[in-house]
């Protein structure tokens, strides 16, 4: 009978490690895709005026389509992470893990609606002649702005997701407590910054300054969790059965 319980416990631990590895690798892929799609492609294409943005799109269509591919990868890996982290933390608290996972799925759906705004730009790019009007340039720019607004709204939810992960990390024996505190701080930062951005509570320049100051801990929260999940998943060998 003791062996039966040991086998079940070992099986559960192996499943948790596999889910952790899946979540960790997905988070790394997501970070790389986000670094390219938003950190490079989006900031390269979107200029200070609608006309300049239009010209950038005309000159670098392939970069825009590469950005769309990156966002699609982010959407898919976000869903994978939400599900994998639920199973990873389920033994810690099934209810909190479920709520935390649903919050991330909710954020991902908002992100999906935002990404659709970028896909709506494709028809305008199909015809170079139509892009010579200021009306089309304005329409393209509005899609970019709506994308950023929707994504920012979704990041408020994302912040609550990180807070939930932080709580689970503090309660779990699977993760380091420092990760828990960092996740909670990063989550509070996301929700606070994008909350005041949506409500226009502070000057835009001040909000951008706050975001730049908090950018490192916000980014480190998930990426360190990803490396921890991968490291802890691969470093542990399967425990021996007790006789």
N, C-alpha and C positions, 0 to 999 in steps of 0.2 A: 504493500500500500504506500509506503514511503517513496518507493521508486516511482510509482504512478504520479505522485504529486511533483516529484523532482523533474520528471519528463515533461509534465505540463508547464512547469515553471520555466524550464529551459526553452521549450517551444515558444512560449510567450515572449521571453527575452530575445530570442532570435528574430521573431516577427517584429518586435519593437526596433531592434537594430536595423533590420532591412528597411522598415518604414523611415527611420531616421536618415539612413543613407540616401534613400530616394528623395526625401525632402531636402537634404543637404545639397545633393548634386543639382536638383532642380533650382534651388536658390542661387547656386553659383552660375548656372546657365542664365537664369533670369537677370542676375547682376551684370553679366557680360552683355546681354541683349539690351538692357536698360542703359548701360554706359554708352553703347553705340547709338541706339535709336534716339534717346533723349540727349545724352551728354555730347554727342557729336553731330549726328544727322539733323535732328530737330533744330538745334541751336545754329547750325550752319545754314539751313534753309530759311528759317523764319527771321526776317529782317525787321528794321524799325518802321517800315512802311509797307502797305499792301502791294505797291508797285514793285518794290525791291524783292519782296517775297515771291511775287509772281515770276520775276526774272530769274531768281535763283532756282525755282522749280523748272523753268524752261531749260536752263543750262545744265541742271543736274537731276534729270528725271530718274535715272538709275539709283541715285542716292535716296530719293523719296520712296521708291519702291522697296529699297533695302530697309528703310525705316519702318515701312508697313510690315515687312516680314518680321522685323525685330519685335514690334508690338504684338504681332500674332503669337510669337514664341512666348512672350511675357504673359499673355492671356492664358495660354495653355498650361504653362508651368505654374502659374498662380493657382489654378484649379488643382493641379497635382499636389502642390505644397499644402493646400488647405485640407485635402483628404488625408495625405500622409501624416501630417502633424496631429490630426485627430486620433489616428490609430497609435501614434507614438506616445501621446500623452493620455490616452484613454484610461490606462491603469491608474494614473494619478488622480484624475477626476473626470469621469465620463461626461458629466453635465457641463462643466466649465470647458472641457475640450471640445464638446459639441457646439456650444455657443460661440467659442472662439473661432472654430472652423466656419460656422455659418456667417460670421461677421466678415471673414476674409472672402468667402464666396460672394457675399453681397458687394464688397468692394470690387471684386473682379468683374461682376456684372456691370457695375457703374463704369469701370474701365473699358469694358467691351462696348458700351454705348458711346463712350468718348472716342474709341478707336474708329467706330463707324463714321464719325465726322471726318476723319482723315481719308477714309475710302471714298467719301462723297466728292473728294477733290479730283479723283481719277477721270471722270467724264470731261472735266474742263481741260485736263492735260492731253486728252485724245485729239484735240484740234488746236493747233498753234494759232490759227487765225482768230479764234474766239478769245484767245488770251490777250488780245491787244486792246481790249476795252477796260476801262477803269471799273466798270460794274462787275465784271468777272473777277478782277483782282480783289475787289472788296468782298465778293462772295467767298473766294478762297481764303482770304484773311479771316473772315468770320468763322469759317469752319475750324481754322487753327485756334482761334480764341475760344470757341465753344469746347473744343477738345481739352484745352488747358483748364477751363473752368470746371468741366465735368470731372476731370481727373483730380483736380484739387479737392472737389467735394468728396470724391471717393477716398482720398487720403485721410480724411477725418475718420472714416470707418476703419481704415487701415491702422490708424493710430490706436484705436480701441482693440484691434486684433493683437497688436504688439503688447499692449498692456495685459491682455489675457494670457499671451504666451509667457510674459514675464512672471505672472502669478503662478502659472503651471510649472515654470522652471524653478521657482523658489520652493514649491511643494514637492517637486519630483526628485527622486534619487538618481535620475538619469542625466541631469545637466548641472553645471556649476552654478552656484548661487549668484556669482558676479554677472553671469549672463542674464539672470532674472532681473536684477536691478537695472542693467543697461537697456534691456528690452522695455521695461516700464518707463524709463526716462525717455527713450526714443519714441515710444508710443505717445506719451504726453506731449512731446515736442511736435510730432506730426499733427495731432488733433488740435493743439493750441494754435500753431502757425496757420494751418489751413482753415481753421475755424474763424480766426480774426480776419483772414484774407477774404473769405466768403461774406462775412458780415461788414466788411469795410470799417473795422473798428480802429485801425491805425493807418498811418500814411504808408503807401506802397513801398517807398524807399526804406522805411524803418522795418517793415515786414521782411523785405529782401535781405536787410542787414542781419536780422534775427535768424533768418533761414541759413545764411552763410555761416553764422557763428555756430549754429546747432547742426550743420550739415554732417560733420564728422561723426558725432555720436549717433545721429539718426541713421547714417549709412552703416556704421559699425554694428549696430544692434542686430540686424539680420545676417550680415555677412559673417560675423563671429559665430552666430548660432549655426550657420551652414557648415563652417569648418569644424565646429565642435561635433555636430551630428555625424559628419563623415569620419572624423578622427575616432570618436568613441565607438562608432559602428564597426570599424575595421580593426581596431586595436584589441578588442576583447575576443578571446578564443572561446569556443564552446566549452562550458563547464562540464566536468566529468560527473557521471552519475554516481550517486552514493549507493553502496550495496546494502 
